[in-house]
Amino acid sequence: MRRLACCTITAALLALVPATAGAATTTRADRVAAADTFAKRTLSFEKKRLDAQKRARAALQTRRTAAQACLPVFRSAPANRREDLRTMYFQHLSGALWSVDAPLVRSWIVDLRRSGRIDRFPTLARAADALRRQYAVANIFYKAYPDICATVNNWQHSGWTDEARKTALAGIVGKLDDPPRSGDPRLLDRAVTALRRDARNGLTAGKILDIGVDEPDERVHFHTACDAVAQLLFPEEYPDCAP
């Protein structure tokens, strides 16, 4: 699945050190039981997220509508600020979805970590820990720009300077210098393999785990009405708005 390089959370985690988990299970029956438990709880989470999709899309549209008030500011930005604005607006929209999804993701992770059966299987226990740490990082990125118009207005008033850029991007730049022991995505890859091998619904659960805490591009870019700001910043994703 394609990700915008500036907007990917999991890409920022590759070099970070994973945590350890408990002792390995010793029988195939234990491994299958752990994988089935992980898959069942993951599918339950996905059902809750799908049930909440209408609310998430409503939150997304609310942010899109509010952002149109500062369209002239986006248009006034110099060309060399366009990539930064893309990053900021993408995170702003992602945050709308996250406002609905975050409690569901947090509940899913807690559910996984409370299972003694999962905890006895290191591959799955480490994946649950990685999700927990990725959740902490997601909260930084997806909550960085709750009011995009305030941010871009302040930057414009400062003359789009490099110094003002530091302030505008302070919500995300440098936030991973000392992260909360963020999760290595490779741990999720190993768990996906284990689910596909051992769980009855492992293929479906593995696809959900592969996304993790991320808000996929297609969800962020979903729209039913004109978004002139998005069309300006992401012309390849949005058709021209009707005059």
Secondary structure, 3 states (H helix, E strand, C coil): CCCCCCCCCHHHHCCCCCCCCCCCCCCHHHHHHHHHHHHHHHHHHHHHHHHCHHHHHHHHHHHHHHHHHHHHHHHHCCHHHHHHHHHHHHHHHHHHHHHHHHHHHHHHHHHHHCCHHHHCCHHHHHHHHHHHHHHHHHHHHHCCCCCHHHHHHHHHHCCCCHHHHHHHCCCCCCCCCCCCCCCCHHHHHHHHHHHHHHCCCHHHHHHHHHHCCCCCHHHHCCCCCCCHHHHHHCCCCCCCCCC
